């Protein structure tokens, strides 16, 4: 599958030729910060098949955590682009909102961190949901 996307202002673009390894919706509190209050909708692709083709993202990771998630976003417009989590090595987690064709996402395979779900968050029907990451 050919996947392309980038930020709102067009300063950063990426491309991947890969089949998604996972599609997920995350309700953790960190994702709520990054998304502006909503759950984070992501598609996981093999990191080796992903590349930035225009511009470079700003990289952020918390210095107070032992294994922080690395977050990449556009430094000009602030669009969240990807995350790289120690819990899923070798996988880049692309923010579905940054895809040129977000409909490629289809439907989540699972939902995680429902323990942090807000009352205004909706869970997709018929999708396995977990309070935390499944074992």
C-alpha contacts under 8 A as a table, 3 or more apart, distances in Angstrom:
res1	aa1	res2	aa2	distance
1	X	16	X	8.00
1	X	17	X	5.52
1	X	18	X	5.24
1	X	19	X	5.49
2	X	15	X	7.47
2	X	16	X	6.01
2	X	17	X	4.61
2	X	18	X	6.60
3	X	15	X	5.67
3	X	16	X	5.10
3	X	17	X	6.14
3	X	18	X	7.49
3	X	99	X	7.39
3	X	100	X	7.91
4	X	13	X	7.54
4	X	14	X	5.78
4	X	15	X	4.46
4	X	16	X	6.47
4	X	99	X	6.05
4	X	100	X	5.84
4	X	101	X	7.78
5	X	13	X	5.77
5	X	14	X	5.50
5	X	15	X	6.60
5	X	98	X	5.51
5	X	99	X	4.17
5	X	100	X	4.64
5	X	101	X	7.75
6	X	10	X	6.38
6	X	11	X	7.78
6	X	12	X	5.42
6	X	13	X	4.12
6	X	14	X	5.85
6	X	81	X	6.93
6	X	98	X	5.34
6	X	99	X	6.53
6	X	100	X	7.24
7	X	10	X	5.34
7	X	11	X	6.66
7	X	12	X	5.69
7	X	13	X	6.73
7	X	73	X	7.87
7	X	74	X	6.26
7	X	77	X	7.35
7	X	78	X	7.88
7	X	79	X	5.31
7	X	80	X	7.53
7	X	81	X	6.97
7	X	98	X	5.98
8	X	77	X	6.61
8	X	79	X	6.25
8	X	98	X	7.68
9	X	12	X	7.96
9	X	76	X	7.52
9	X	77	X	6.09
10	X	13	X	6.76
11	X	54	X	6.88
11	X	55	X	5.80
11	X	74	X	7.28
11	X	76	X	7.35
12	X	52	X	7.37
12	X	53	X	7.67
12	X	54	X	5.18
12	X	55	X	4.56
12	X	56	X	6.01
12	X	57	X	6.57
12	X	74	X	6.40
13	X	52	X	5.80
13	X	53	X	5.56
13	X	54	X	4.86
13	X	55	X	6.68
14	X	50	X	7.29
14	X	51	X	5.61
14	X	52	X	4.10
14	X	53	X	5.19
14	X	54	X	6.88
15	X	50	X	5.96
15	X	51	X	5.63
15	X	52	X	6.36
15	X	53	X	6.70
16	X	49	X	5.44
16	X	50	X	4.42
16	X	51	X	6.41
17	X	49	X	6.03
17	X	50	X	7.22
18	X	45	X	6.55
18	X	46	X	7.06
18	X	49	X	6.35
19	X	45	X	6.81
20	X	23	X	7.10
20	X	43	X	6.38
20	X	44	X	5.67
20	X	45	X	5.05
20	X	46	X	7.82
21	X	43	X	7.54
21	X	44	X	5.39
21	X	45	X	5.58
21	X	46	X	7.30
22	X	43	X	5.77
22	X	44	X	5.05
22	X	45	X	7.43
22	X	108	X	7.96
22	X	109	X	6.61
23	X	41	X	7.73
23	X	42	X	5.91
23	X	43	X	4.49
23	X	44	X	6.31
23	X	105	X	6.91
23	X	107	X	7.10
23	X	108	X	4.80
23	X	109	X	5.27
23	X	110	X	7.12
24	X	41	X	5.91
24	X	42	X	5.43
24	X	43	X	6.42
24	X	108	X	4.72
24	X	109	X	5.74
24	X	110	X	5.28
24	X	111	X	5.69
24	X	112	X	7.54
25	X	39	X	6.34
25	X	40	X	5.59
25	X	41	X	4.51
25	X	42	X	6.34
25	X	108	X	6.27
25	X	110	X	6.68
25	X	111	X	4.76
25	X	112	X	6.42
26	X	31	X	6.78
26	X	39	X	5.43
26	X	40	X	5.05
26	X	41	X	6.46
26	X	42	X	7.95
26	X	111	X	5.82
26	X	112	X	4.93
26	X	113	X	6.02
26	X	114	X	7.65
27	X	31	X	6.41
27	X	32	X	6.67
27	X	38	X	7.56
27	X	39	X	4.62
27	X	40	X	6.50
27	X	111	X	7.69
27	X	112	X	6.29
27	X	113	X	5.14
27	X	114	X	5.69
27	X	115	X	7.82
27	X	116	X	5.88
27	X	117	X	5.23
27	X	118	X	8.00
28	X	31	X	5.40
28	X	32	X	6.46
28	X	39	X	7.48
28	X	112	X	7.50
28	X	113	X	5.05
28	X	114	X	7.19
28	X	115	X	7.63
28	X	116	X	5.30
28	X	117	X	7.03
29	X	32	X	4.99
29	X	33	X	6.50
29	X	116	X	6.04
30	X	33	X	5.25
30	X	34	X	6.47
31	X	34	X	4.96
31	X	35	X	5.94
31	X	37	X	7.90
31	X	38	X	7.75
31	X	39	X	6.36
31	X	40	X	5.51
32	X	35	X	5.21
32	X	36	X	5.87
32	X	37	X	4.40
32	X	38	X	5.42
32	X	39	X	5.78
32	X	40	X	6.91
33	X	36	X	5.38
33	X	37	X	6.00
34	X	37	X	7.61
34	X	40	X	7.84
34	X	80	X	7.18
35	X	38	X	5.60
35	X	39	X	6.79
35	X	40	X	6.08
35	X	80	X	7.67
38	X	121	X	6.80
39	X	117	X	7.87
39	X	121	X	7.03
40	X	95	X	7.28
41	X	95	X	6.09
41	X	96	X	5.76
41	X	97	X	7.77
42	X	93	X	5.82
42	X	94	X	5.36
42	X	95	X	4.75
42	X	96	X	5.32
43	X	93	X	5.59
43	X	94	X	5.29
43	X	95	X	6.75
43	X	96	X	6.55
43	X	105	X	6.88
44	X	91	X	5.94
44	X	92	X	5.61
44	X	93	X	4.47
44	X	94	X	6.24
45	X	49	X	7.47
45	X	50	X	7.37
45	X	91	X	5.44
45	X	92	X	5.44
45	X	93	X	6.57
45	X	94	X	7.60
46	X	49	X	5.61
46	X	50	X	6.87
46	X	90	X	6.00
46	X	91	X	4.71
46	X	92	X	6.25
47	X	50	X	5.30
47	X	90	X	5.22
47	X	91	X	4.76
47	X	92	X	5.00
48	X	51	X	7.93
48	X	90	X	7.36
50	X	92	X	7.54
52	X	55	X	7.11
52	X	56	X	6.94
56	X	74	X	7.66
57	X	72	X	5.59
57	X	73	X	5.17
57	X	74	X	5.05
57	X	75	X	6.42
58	X	72	X	5.55
58	X	73	X	5.40
58	X	74	X	5.97
58	X	75	X	5.49
59	X	70	X	6.76
59	X	71	X	5.70
59	X	72	X	4.63
59	X	73	X	6.74
60	X	70	X	5.81
60	X	71	X	5.16
60	X	72	X	6.42
61	X	68	X	5.85
61	X	69	X	6.09
61	X	70	X	4.83
61	X	71	X	6.31
62	X	65	X	6.07
62	X	68	X	5.86
62	X	69	X	7.69
63	X	66	X	7.86
63	X	68	X	7.55
65	X	68	X	5.39
67	X	86	X	6.37
68	X	85	X	7.25
68	X	86	X	7.31
69	X	83	X	6.57
69	X	84	X	5.79
69	X	85	X	4.61
69	X	86	X	6.59
70	X	83	X	5.46
70	X	84	X	5.06
70	X	85	X	6.39
71	X	80	X	7.68
71	X	81	X	7.79
71	X	82	X	5.99
71	X	83	X	4.50
71	X	84	X	6.60
72	X	80	X	6.36
72	X	81	X	5.64
72	X	82	X	5.19
72	X	83	X	6.13
73	X	78	X	5.87
73	X	79	X	5.45
73	X	80	X	4.36
73	X	81	X	5.01
73	X	82	X	6.96
74	X	77	X	5.74
74	X	78	X	4.80
74	X	79	X	5.31
74	X	80	X	6.73
74	X	81	X	7.30
75	X	78	X	5.55
79	X	98	X	7.48
80	X	95	X	6.72
80	X	98	X	7.34
81	X	94	X	6.00
81	X	95	X	5.39
81	X	98	X	5.96
82	X	92	X	6.60
82	X	93	X	5.30
82	X	94	X	4.44
82	X	95	X	5.61
83	X	92	X	6.22
83	X	93	X	5.02
83	X	94	X	6.64
83	X	95	X	7.87
84	X	88	X	7.57
84	X	89	X	7.66
84	X	91	X	6.78
84	X	92	X	5.33
84	X	93	X	6.08
85	X	88	X	5.52
85	X	89	X	6.70
85	X	91	X	7.90
85	X	92	X	7.95
85	X	93	X	7.97
86	X	89	X	5.55
88	X	91	X	5.92
94	X	98	X	7.55
94	X	99	X	8.00
95	X	98	X	5.64
95	X	99	X	7.28
96	X	99	X	5.39
96	X	102	X	5.66
96	X	105	X	6.87
97	X	102	X	6.27
98	X	102	X	7.52
99	X	102	X	5.10
101	X	104	X	5.87
102	X	105	X	5.79
103	X	106	X	5.73
105	X	108	X	7.54
108	X	111	X	7.02
108	X	124	X	7.80
108	X	127	X	6.93
109	X	127	X	6.44
109	X	128	X	7.25
110	X	127	X	5.56
110	X	128	X	4.94
110	X	129	X	5.75
110	X	130	X	7.85
111	X	114	X	7.24
111	X	123	X	7.66
111	X	127	X	7.00
111	X	128	X	6.25
111	X	129	X	4.49
111	X	130	X	6.15
112	X	129	X	5.88
112	X	130	X	4.89
112	X	131	X	6.09
112	X	132	X	5.55
112	X	133	X	5.77
112	X	134	X	7.74
113	X	116	X	5.80
113	X	117	X	7.03
113	X	130	X	6.09
113	X	131	X	4.62
113	X	132	X	4.28
113	X	133	X	6.59
114	X	117	X	4.77
114	X	129	X	7.01
114	X	130	X	6.04
114	X	131	X	4.54
114	X	132	X	6.80
115	X	131	X	4.71
115	X	132	X	6.83
116	X	131	X	7.91
117	X	121	X	6.34
118	X	121	X	5.40
123	X	127	X	7.97
124	X	127	X	5.96
130	X	133	X	6.53
130	X	134	X	6.45
